[in-house]
Amino acid sequence: MTRFVHLTDLHVTDPGRDDPQLLSDTPAMLAHALAEIGRMDPAPDFVAISGDLTNHGDVESYRHVRAALDDLPMPVVMSLGNHDGREGFRAVFDPDAPRDATPVFHDRVLAGLHVIALDSSVPGRVGGAIDGDQFALLDAALAAHPDLPKLILCHHPPAMPQGAGLAWESLTPEDSAALAARLSGHDVAAILSGHVHCNRVLHWHGIPVVISTGLHNSIDLLEPSDLVMYEGAGFAIGQVLPDALDIRFVPLAPRGAVLGRIAAERLRGFA
């Protein structure tokens, strides 16, 4: 069994910067999320973060993110979203890499899973895409470690068929179709995404797509037209089992009052 935490949409802004676009205290929420992860027993094997690490892609905000993540004892793997900046990210997290605007693609084996991080960000756009060069890197990565299940990080979820959802919410339909074709025939445990600020699980071409609310805000799913944002934050705990994927969503804010407690000894007697 592999156990991981899925974080997304941190939207961290350097605390010293005035940011009128920030809807909540995201540095504090990141600290809260990491404290909750720190008390997990057993601890997760790794933490996966599916993009929008910062709100503006600037170096100082990435430095704040890195300082916070450095306290985690387990590995962290990240992908980039539309609020990220490739040059700023590389300056802090990969200072030896060329400081350019090419997509940040990487993969590694963690706790028996082959984790592949796609960069679906497109400078100047809200919606996501994956270019041909990155698809070539994905093809090479999928051919590696054929005995291991794949876990894909991609900030923008795939586009749903029959026009379900809006264009800004996802990858382009063309790139979604190309991604489905490339993943076909591979053992893909899940795609982890963010971007739309709600908890959602989709079954797409036989692959679970897991979206978590993130740490900035949530959205009103019952609002028929406008995009209404309200207080809400959380992360997901995932377990990859030999014959199942288990996803549990952990709310962080608003945190409801404790209404009762049943002791563990009594719970064991319910079996």
C-alpha positions in Angstrom: 0.0 0.0 0.0 1.2 3.5 -0.8 -0.2 6.5 1.2 0.1 10.0 0.0 -1.3 13.5 0.6 -2.7 15.6 -2.3 -2.3 19.3 -1.8 -3.2 21.8 -4.5 -3.8 25.6 -5.1 -1.6 26.9 -2.3 -1.8 30.4 -3.8 0.9 31.6 -1.4 1.9 35.3 -1.5 5.0 36.6 0.2 3.7 37.9 3.5 5.5 41.2 2.9 3.7 41.9 -0.3 0.4 43.6 -0.6 -1.9 41.3 -2.7 -5.5 42.5 -3.3 -6.1 39.3 -5.3 -5.6 37.1 -2.2 -8.9 36.0 -0.7 -7.5 34.4 2.4 -4.3 34.1 4.5 -2.7 31.4 2.4 0.7 31.3 4.1 -1.2 30.6 7.4 -3.4 28.0 5.7 -0.3 26.3 4.3 1.2 26.2 7.8 -2.0 24.7 9.1 -2.2 22.1 6.4 1.4 21.0 7.0 0.8 20.8 10.8 -2.2 18.5 10.1 0.0 16.4 7.8 2.6 16.2 10.5 0.2 14.6 12.9 -0.9 11.8 10.5 -0.2 8.3 11.8 1.0 6.5 9.9 2.8 9.4 8.0 2.2 9.6 4.3 4.9 8.2 2.0 5.0 11.5 0.1 3.1 14.8 -0.6 2.0 15.6 -4.1 1.1 19.3 -4.9 -0.7 19.9 -8.2 0.1 23.5 -9.0 -0.7 27.1 -8.2 2.0 27.0 -5.6 2.0 30.8 -5.5 -0.5 33.5 -6.5 1.9 35.5 -8.7 4.9 33.3 -9.6 7.4 35.6 -7.9 10.7 34.4 -6.3 9.9 35.7 -2.8 6.7 33.7 -2.7 8.4 30.6 -3.8 11.0 31.1 -1.1 8.2 31.2 1.4 6.7 28.0 0.0 10.1 26.2 0.1 10.8 27.3 3.7 7.5 25.9 4.7 7.9 22.6 2.8 11.5 22.1 4.1 10.0 21.0 7.5 8.3 18.0 5.9 10.2 14.7 6.6 8.8 13.0 3.5 9.4 13.7 -0.2 7.4 16.4 -2.0 6.7 16.4 -5.8 5.1 19.4 -7.5 3.6 20.5 -10.8 2.9 24.1 -11.9 -0.4 25.8 -12.6 -1.6 29.0 -14.3 -0.7 31.2 -11.3 2.9 29.9 -11.3 5.9 31.3 -13.0 8.5 28.9 -14.4 11.4 31.2 -14.0 10.6 32.0 -10.4 10.0 28.4 -9.6 13.3 27.3 -11.1 15.2 30.0 -9.3 14.1 28.6 -5.9 13.5 24.9 -6.4 16.0 24.1 -9.2 18.6 26.9 -9.2 21.0 24.8 -11.4 18.5 24.5 -14.2 18.5 27.1 -17.1 16.3 30.1 -16.1 13.9 29.8 -19.0 10.2 29.5 -19.7 10.1 25.9 -20.9 7.6 23.6 -19.2 8.7 22.1 -15.8 8.4 18.4 -16.4 9.8 15.8 -14.1 9.2 12.3 -12.8 10.4 10.0 -10.0 9.6 6.8 -8.2 8.1 7.2 -4.8 7.0 4.4 -2.5 6.2 2.0 -5.4 4.5 4.6 -7.6 6.0 6.2 -10.7 5.0 9.8 -10.2 4.9 12.0 -13.4 4.4 15.8 -13.1 3.1 17.6 -16.1 3.2 21.4 -16.5 -0.2 22.4 -17.9 0.4 26.1 -17.4 0.3 28.5 -20.4 1.7 32.0 -19.7 -1.0 34.5 -20.0 -3.9 32.0 -20.0 -6.2 30.6 -17.3 -6.9 27.4 -19.2 -4.3 24.7 -19.6 -2.5 22.9 -22.4 0.4 20.5 -23.0 2.7 21.1 -26.0 4.3 18.5 -28.3 7.7 18.6 -26.6 6.1 17.8 -23.3 4.1 15.0 -24.8 7.3 13.5 -26.1 8.8 13.6 -22.5 5.6 12.0 -21.3 5.9 9.2 -23.8 9.5 8.5 -22.6 8.4 8.5 -19.0 5.5 6.2 -19.6 7.9 3.7 -21.2 10.0 3.7 -18.0 9.3 1.5 -15.0 6.7 -0.6 -16.8 6.1 -2.7 -13.7 5.0 0.3 -11.6 1.6 2.1 -11.5 1.7 5.7 -12.7 0.4 8.7 -10.7 0.0 11.8 -12.9 0.1 15.4 -11.5 -1.5 17.9 -13.8 -2.9 21.2 -12.5 -5.7 21.4 -15.1 -7.9 18.3 -15.2 -8.8 16.8 -18.6 -11.7 18.3 -20.5 -14.9 16.4 -20.0 -16.8 15.1 -23.0 -20.0 16.6 -24.4 -19.0 20.0 -23.2 -19.3 19.3 -19.4 -17.5 22.2 -17.8 -16.0 25.5 -19.1 -13.0 25.9 -21.3 -11.0 27.7 -18.6 -11.5 24.9 -16.2 -9.4 22.3 -18.0 -6.9 21.2 -20.6 -8.0 21.9 -24.2 -10.2 19.1 -25.7 -7.4 18.3 -28.2 -4.8 17.9 -25.5 -7.2 16.0 -23.4 -7.8 13.5 -26.2 -4.0 13.3 -26.8 -3.4 12.6 -23.1 -6.1 9.9 -23.1 -4.5 8.2 -26.1 -1.0 8.2 -24.5 -2.2 6.9 -21.1 -4.3 4.1 -22.7 -2.9 0.7 -21.9 -0.8 1.9 -18.9 -1.5 1.2 -15.3 -2.5 4.7 -14.1 -3.6 4.8 -10.5 -5.0 8.4 -10.8 -4.6 11.9 -12.1 -4.3 14.5 -9.4 -5.5 18.0 -10.3 -6.6 21.3 -8.9 -7.5 24.6 -10.5 -11.3 24.5 -9.9 -11.3 24.9 -6.1 -13.7 22.1 -5.2 -13.6 18.4 -4.2 -14.4 16.3 -7.2 -13.7 12.8 -8.5 -14.2 11.9 -12.1 -13.9 8.6 -14.0 -12.2 9.5 -17.3 -11.3 6.9 -19.8 -11.1 4.4 -17.0 -8.8 6.6 -14.9 -9.8 8.3 -11.7 -9.3 12.1 -11.8 -9.0 13.5 -8.2 -9.5 17.2 -7.7 -9.1 18.8 -4.3 -10.4 22.2 -3.0 -6.9 23.6 -2.2 -5.9 26.2 0.3 -7.1 29.5 -1.1 -10.9 29.3 -1.3 -13.8 27.1 -2.4 -16.6 27.8 -4.9 -20.4 27.7 -4.8 -21.3 24.6 -6.9 -25.0 25.5 -6.8 -24.5 29.0 -8.4 -25.8 28.6 -12.0 -23.9 31.5 -13.6 -21.5 33.6 -11.6 -18.3 32.2 -10.1 -18.9 32.7 -6.3 -16.0 32.2 -4.1 -16.3 31.5 -0.3 -14.2 30.4 2.6 -13.1 26.8 2.2 -9.8 24.8 2.2 -8.7 21.2 2.5 -6.5 18.4 1.1 -6.9 14.8 0.2 -5.4 11.6 1.6 -4.9 8.9 -1.0 -4.1 5.2 -0.6 -3.1 3.1 -3.6 -4.0 -0.5 -2.7 -3.4 -3.7 -4.9 -7.0 -3.6 -6.1 -8.4 -0.2 -5.1 -7.8 3.6 -4.9 -9.0 5.2 -1.6 -9.5 9.0 -1.6 -10.6 10.9 1.6 -11.0 14.6 1.7 -9.9 16.5 4.8 -11.6 19.9 5.5 -9.3 22.5 7.0 -11.6 25.6 6.9 -14.2 26.4 7.9 -13.6 23.8 10.6 -16.9 22.7 12.3 -17.4 22.3 16.0 -16.7 18.9 17.5 -20.2 17.4 18.3 -19.1 14.2 20.0 -16.4 11.5 20.3 -16.6 7.7 20.4 -13.6 6.1 22.0 -11.4 3.8 19.9 -12.0 0.9 22.3 -15.7 1.2 21.8 -15.3 1.5 18.0 -13.4 -1.8 17.9 -16.4 -3.4 19.6 -18.7 -2.4 16.7 -17.1 -4.9 14.3 
